Amino acid sequence: MKTLTTFTTIAALIAGVSFAQAQQIVQTRCAPCHSMHPTETGFDSPPAGVVLDTSEQIHAEASHIKAVAVDSTYMPFNNATHMTAAERAALGQWIDAGAKITP
């Protein structure tokens, strides 16, 4: 399964990363904590008030996401959700291409 995920992410990097792909990464790796209703154990509210539940919220936080999860590995904190280097690269490509939420 890891090979398929890596292959899929590499293919996305070559073709360009869609918002749907970026959103899936954010929902899987960031939103367990950064949600109005966090699912990560120990959180009852989103850290620092950063909420990534909607397309608009993800778009508005794109530069912040890049700073803490692409340009550094500060987030996810202690990599609690196991974000991969390929996922970080895909988010970076989506953000660098304008962080568009529409095709």
FENZIBEL-V950623 format. One record per helix or strand of 3 or more residues. SS is the DSSP state (A for helix, B for strand). FROM is the first residue (numbers start at 1). TO is the last residue. If there is no record, write none. Layout:
ss=<SS,SS>
from=<FROM,FROM>
to=<TO,TO>
This chain:
ss=<A,A,A,A,A,A,A>
from=<2,19,47,55,62,77,85>
to=<15,29,49,60,70,79,96>
